[in-house]
Amino acid sequence: MNLTDIRKLVSKLNKEDKIKGVWKKKKPEILEELKKVQYKLDEEKRQLKPLVQMKRKRIIKEAESKTDKKRIK
């Protein structure tokens, strides 16, 4: 996954402003912040998964876009 895709996923998670300055940070910094809020990045499935299995933590999935379909072809 490229950095823009990761930032979009984090933005979906960021409804409560858990991670600030997402668009200014680089990939390692974003991954470190995700660990602090107990999420991990699953690059194969293109989603954020909670490290702790609780009912209130949700899986954040990336919506399929036109660019993804072009990459597959």
RONUKOL-201840 format. One record per residue: z, x, y of N, C-alpha, C, O, CB in turn; residue number from 1. Coordinates in steps of 0.1 Angstrom, whole numbers, plus 5000, padded with zeros to 4 digits. Each point is the difference from the previous one (the first is absolute). Glycine has a CB too. Example, Ala and Ser with C-alpha at 12.3 -4.5 7.8 and 13.67 -1.06 7.14 Angstrom:
BEGIN
+------+------+------+------+------+------+------+------+------+------+------+------+------+------+------+-----+
:  n_z :  n_x :  n_y : ca_z : ca_x : ca_y :  c_z :  c_x :  c_y :  o_z :  o_x :  o_y : cb_z : cb_x : cb_y :   n :
+------+------+------+------+------+------+------+------+------+------+------+------+------+------+------+-----+
: 5078 : 5132 : 4943 : 5000 : 4991 : 5012 : 5000 : 5009 : 5012 : 5007 : 5010 : 5000 : 5005 : 4971 : 4988 :   1 :
: 4981 : 5015 : 5023 : 5000 : 5009 : 5011 : 5008 : 4992 : 5011 : 5001 : 5005 : 5011 : 4977 : 5007 : 4983 :   2 :
+------+------+------+------+------+------+------+------+------+------+------+------+------+------+------+-----+
END
This chain:
BEGIN
+------+------+------+------+------+------+------+------+------+------+------+------+------+------+------+-----+
:  n_z :  n_x :  n_y : ca_z : ca_x : ca_y :  c_z :  c_x :  c_y :  o_z :  o_x :  o_y : cb_z : cb_x : cb_y :   n :
+------+------+------+------+------+------+------+------+------+------+------+------+------+------+------+-----+
: 5000 : 5008 : 4988 : 5000 : 4992 : 5012 : 5000 : 5009 : 5012 : 5007 : 5010 : 5001 : 5005 : 4971 : 4987 :   1 :
: 4981 : 5015 : 5022 : 5000 : 5007 : 5012 : 5011 : 4996 : 5009 : 5007 : 4990 : 4998 : 4968 : 5013 : 5001 :   2 :
: 5027 : 5004 : 5012 : 5012 : 4998 : 5009 : 4999 : 4986 : 5006 : 5011 : 4994 : 5002 : 4991 : 5031 : 5002 :   3 :
: 4987 : 4970 : 5000 : 4999 : 4987 : 5007 : 5004 : 4989 : 4991 : 5006 : 4991 : 5004 : 4975 : 5018 : 5010 :   4 :
: 5015 : 4992 : 4973 : 5004 : 4990 : 4990 : 5015 : 4999 : 4998 : 5006 : 4989 : 5000 : 4972 : 5014 : 4989 :   5 :
: 5028 : 5009 : 5011 : 5015 : 5000 : 4998 : 5007 : 4995 : 5013 : 5009 : 4992 : 4998 : 4988 : 5028 : 4987 :   6 :
: 4997 : 4983 : 5026 : 5006 : 4994 : 5013 : 4999 : 4985 : 5000 : 5010 : 4993 : 5005 : 4984 : 5028 : 5007 :   7 :
: 4995 : 4973 : 4983 : 4999 : 4986 : 5000 : 5010 : 4993 : 4991 : 5006 : 4990 : 5003 : 4969 : 5013 : 5002 :   8 :
: 5027 : 5004 : 4983 : 5010 : 4994 : 4991 : 5014 : 5001 : 5006 : 5008 : 4990 : 4999 : 4978 : 5017 : 4982 :   9 :
: 5017 : 5004 : 5025 : 5014 : 5002 : 5007 : 5001 : 4989 : 5011 : 5011 : 4995 : 5002 : 4989 : 5030 : 4992 :  10 :
: 4989 : 4973 : 5013 : 5001 : 4990 : 5011 : 5003 : 4986 : 4994 : 5008 : 4992 : 5007 : 4976 : 5021 : 5006 :  11 :
: 5011 : 4983 : 4975 : 5004 : 4988 : 4994 : 5015 : 4999 : 4996 : 5006 : 4990 : 5002 : 4970 : 5008 : 4990 :  12 :
: 5029 : 5014 : 5004 : 5014 : 5001 : 4996 : 5009 : 4999 : 5013 : 5011 : 4996 : 4999 : 4983 : 5018 : 4980 :  13 :
: 5001 : 4991 : 5032 : 5007 : 5002 : 5012 : 5004 : 4988 : 5008 : 5000 : 5001 : 5012 : 4989 : 5021 : 4988 :  14 :
: 5012 : 4967 : 4994 : 5004 : 4988 : 5008 : 5013 : 5001 : 5007 : 5002 : 4994 : 5011 : 4984 : 4992 : 4973 :  15 :
: 5023 : 5022 : 5010 : 5014 : 5001 : 5006 : 5001 : 5014 : 5007 : 5011 : 5004 : 5003 : 4998 : 4981 : 4979 :  16 :
: 4980 : 5022 : 5021 : 5000 : 5013 : 5006 : 5008 : 5010 : 4993 : 5008 : 5007 : 5006 : 4988 : 4982 : 5015 :  17 :
: 5002 : 5012 : 4966 : 5008 : 5010 : 4992 : 4994 : 5014 : 5002 : 5008 : 5009 : 5001 : 4996 : 4973 : 4982 :  18 :
: 4984 : 5019 : 5019 : 4994 : 5013 : 5002 : 4993 : 5000 : 5014 : 4990 : 4992 : 5002 : 5006 : 5012 : 4973 :  19 :
: 5008 : 5004 : 5034 : 4995 : 5000 : 5014 : 4990 : 5012 : 5001 : 5001 : 5010 : 4994 : 5020 : 4979 : 5015 :  20 :
: 4969 : 5008 : 5000 : 4990 : 5011 : 5003 : 4990 : 5003 : 4988 : 4997 : 5011 : 4998 : 5020 : 4998 : 5018 :  21 :
: 4979 : 4981 : 4977 : 4992 : 5002 : 4988 : 4987 : 5006 : 5004 : 4994 : 5008 : 4992 : 5017 : 4972 : 4997 :  22 :
: 4983 : 5015 : 5022 : 4987 : 5005 : 5003 : 5000 : 5014 : 5006 : 4989 : 5006 : 5003 : 5004 : 4970 : 5001 :  23 :
: 5018 : 5030 : 4998 : 5001 : 5014 : 5005 : 5004 : 5010 : 4990 : 4998 : 5012 : 5002 : 5008 : 4978 : 5020 :  24 :
: 4998 : 5005 : 4966 : 5005 : 5009 : 4989 : 4989 : 5003 : 4991 : 4990 : 4993 : 4998 : 5033 : 4997 : 5004 :  25 :
: 4979 : 5021 : 4991 : 4991 : 5005 : 4990 : 5004 : 4995 : 4986 : 5011 : 4995 : 4999 : 4983 : 5025 : 5015 :  26 :
: 4998 : 4981 : 4976 : 5003 : 4995 : 4987 : 5013 : 5004 : 4994 : 5008 : 4992 : 4995 : 4968 : 5008 : 5001 :  27 :
: 5028 : 5013 : 5004 : 5013 : 5004 : 4994 : 5012 : 4994 : 5007 : 5010 : 4996 : 4994 : 4979 : 5025 : 4999 :  28 :
: 5009 : 4978 : 5020 : 5011 : 4993 : 5008 : 5002 : 4986 : 4997 : 5011 : 4995 : 4999 : 4985 : 5021 : 5019 :  29 :
: 4993 : 4977 : 4980 : 5000 : 4986 : 4996 : 5006 : 4998 : 4986 : 5008 : 4991 : 4998 : 4972 : 5004 : 5017 :  30 :
: 5016 : 5013 : 4976 : 5005 : 4999 : 4986 : 5015 : 5003 : 5000 : 5008 : 4994 : 4992 : 4970 : 5013 : 4999 :  31 :
: 5027 : 5002 : 5017 : 5014 : 5003 : 5001 : 5008 : 4988 : 5006 : 5011 : 4996 : 4995 : 4984 : 5028 : 5008 :  32 :
: 4999 : 4969 : 5007 : 5006 : 4988 : 5006 : 5001 : 4989 : 4990 : 5009 : 4992 : 4999 : 4983 : 5015 : 5023 :  33 :
: 4997 : 4992 : 4969 : 5000 : 4989 : 4990 : 5011 : 5002 : 4990 : 5006 : 4991 : 4995 : 4969 : 5007 : 5008 :  34 :
: 5028 : 5015 : 4993 : 5011 : 5003 : 4991 : 5013 : 4995 : 5006 : 5009 : 4995 : 4993 : 4978 : 5025 : 4998 :  35 :
: 5015 : 4982 : 5022 : 5012 : 4996 : 5007 : 5002 : 4985 : 4999 : 5012 : 4996 : 4999 : 4986 : 5024 : 5016 :  36 :
: 4992 : 4972 : 4986 : 5001 : 4986 : 5000 : 4998 : 4994 : 4985 : 4998 : 4988 : 4998 : 4994 : 5011 : 5026 :  37 :
: 5008 : 5011 : 4967 : 4999 : 4997 : 4985 : 4987 : 4993 : 4996 : 5000 : 4990 : 4993 : 5025 : 5008 : 5008 :  38 :
: 4964 : 5007 : 5003 : 4987 : 4996 : 4995 : 4992 : 5013 : 4996 : 5003 : 5011 : 5005 : 4997 : 4969 : 5010 :  39 :
: 4991 : 5018 : 4976 : 4991 : 5011 : 4996 : 4986 : 4995 : 5000 : 4997 : 4988 : 4999 : 5021 : 5022 : 4986 :  40 :
: 4973 : 4999 : 5017 : 4985 : 4997 : 5002 : 4994 : 5002 : 4986 : 5001 : 5010 : 4994 : 4999 : 4998 : 5030 :  41 :
: 4993 : 4981 : 4971 : 4993 : 5001 : 4988 : 4985 : 5000 : 5004 : 4994 : 4990 : 5004 : 5023 : 4997 : 4983 :  42 :
: 4977 : 5026 : 5013 : 4987 : 5002 : 5005 : 4989 : 4994 : 4991 : 4990 : 4996 : 5005 : 5018 : 5024 : 5006 :  43 :
: 4995 : 4979 : 4976 : 4990 : 4994 : 4991 : 4998 : 4985 : 5002 : 4989 : 4995 : 5001 : 5017 : 5022 : 4982 :  44 :
: 5005 : 4976 : 5019 : 4999 : 4986 : 5002 : 5000 : 4996 : 5015 : 4999 : 4988 : 5003 : 5013 : 5009 : 4976 :  45 :
: 4989 : 5013 : 5030 : 5000 : 4998 : 5014 : 5010 : 4990 : 5005 : 4997 : 4991 : 5007 : 4979 : 5015 : 4992 :  46 :
: 5037 : 4997 : 4998 : 5010 : 4992 : 5004 : 5013 : 5007 : 5002 : 5002 : 5011 : 4995 : 4987 : 4970 : 4993 :  47 :
: 5021 : 5013 : 5019 : 5013 : 5006 : 5001 : 5009 : 4992 : 4991 : 5000 : 4988 : 5000 : 4996 : 5019 : 5024 :  48 :
: 5012 : 5001 : 4968 : 5009 : 4994 : 4990 : 5014 : 5004 : 5004 : 5003 : 5011 : 5004 : 4980 : 4989 : 4978 :  49 :
: 5027 : 4990 : 5017 : 5014 : 5004 : 5002 : 5005 : 5009 : 4989 : 4997 : 4998 : 4988 : 5006 : 4980 : 5024 :  50 :
: 5005 : 5031 : 4992 : 5007 : 5009 : 4990 : 5011 : 4993 : 4993 : 5002 : 5002 : 4988 : 4993 : 5018 : 5026 :  51 :
: 5012 : 4971 : 4993 : 5010 : 4992 : 4994 : 4995 : 4986 : 4996 : 4994 : 4993 : 5009 : 5024 : 5019 : 5005 :  52 :
: 4983 : 4984 : 4974 : 4995 : 4987 : 4996 : 5010 : 4989 : 5003 : 5010 : 4997 : 4994 : 4978 : 5014 : 4987 :  53 :
: 5009 : 4982 : 5031 : 5008 : 4989 : 5004 : 4991 : 4989 : 5004 : 4988 : 5002 : 5002 : 5030 : 5013 : 5007 :  54 :
: 4987 : 4973 : 4991 : 4992 : 4988 : 5003 : 4995 : 5000 : 5014 : 4989 : 4995 : 5003 : 5023 : 4993 : 4980 :  55 :
: 4996 : 5017 : 5026 : 4996 : 5000 : 5015 : 4989 : 5010 : 5004 : 4994 : 4999 : 5010 : 5029 : 4992 : 4994 :  56 :
: 4976 : 5020 : 4988 : 4990 : 5010 : 5003 : 4986 : 4995 : 4994 : 4999 : 4996 : 4989 : 5018 : 5023 : 5011 :  57 :
: 4973 : 4982 : 5009 : 4987 : 4995 : 4995 : 4990 : 5011 : 4999 : 5002 : 5011 : 5006 : 5003 : 4967 : 5005 :  58 :
: 4985 : 5020 : 4981 : 4989 : 5010 : 4999 : 4990 : 4997 : 5011 : 4995 : 4989 : 5002 : 5008 : 5013 : 4973 :  59 :
: 4993 : 5009 : 5032 : 4990 : 4999 : 5011 : 4987 : 5004 : 4995 : 4998 : 5012 : 4996 : 5020 : 4992 : 5021 :  60 :
: 4972 : 4987 : 4982 : 4987 : 5004 : 4995 : 4990 : 5001 : 5011 : 5002 : 4993 : 5011 : 5003 : 4995 : 4968 :  61 :
: 4985 : 5020 : 5019 : 4989 : 5001 : 5010 : 4990 : 4989 : 4997 : 4996 : 4998 : 4989 : 5008 : 5027 : 5014 :  62 :
: 4991 : 4969 : 5007 : 4990 : 4990 : 4999 : 4987 : 5007 : 4997 : 4997 : 5011 : 5006 : 5015 : 4973 : 5009 :  63 :
: 4979 : 5010 : 4977 : 4987 : 5006 : 4997 : 4992 : 4999 : 5013 : 4999 : 4989 : 5006 : 5002 : 5006 : 4969 :  64 :
: 4993 : 5015 : 5029 : 4991 : 5000 : 5012 : 4986 : 5003 : 4996 : 4997 : 5003 : 4988 : 5022 : 5004 : 5026 :  65 :
: 4972 : 4992 : 4995 : 4986 : 5002 : 4998 : 4998 : 5015 : 4997 : 4991 : 5003 : 4992 : 5002 : 4978 : 5023 :  66 :
: 5014 : 5028 : 4990 : 4999 : 5014 : 4998 : 5003 : 5004 : 4986 : 4994 : 5009 : 4994 : 5011 : 4995 : 5030 :  67 :
: 5005 : 4989 : 4970 : 5004 : 5003 : 4986 : 4989 : 4996 : 4991 : 4998 : 5007 : 4990 : 5026 : 4989 : 5015 :  68 :
: 4969 : 4993 : 4997 : 4989 : 4995 : 4992 : 4989 : 5010 : 5000 : 4993 : 5002 : 4991 : 5014 : 4975 : 5012 :  69 :
: 4990 : 5029 : 5009 : 4990 : 5010 : 5002 : 5003 : 5012 : 4992 : 4991 : 5007 : 4994 : 5003 : 4984 : 5028 :  70 :
: 5019 : 5013 : 4978 : 5004 : 5012 : 4993 : 4998 : 4999 : 4984 : 4996 : 5009 : 4994 : 5020 : 4996 : 5025 :  71 :
: 4986 : 4983 : 4976 : 4999 : 4997 : 4986 : 4986 : 5001 : 4995 : 4997 : 5006 : 4990 : 5023 : 4980 : 5011 :  72 :
: 4971 : 5009 : 5007 : 4985 : 5000 : 4997 : 4996 : 5014 : 5000 : 4988 : 5003 : 4997 : 5008 : 4975 : 5012 :  73 :
+------+------+------+------+------+------+------+------+------+------+------+------+------+------+------+-----+
END
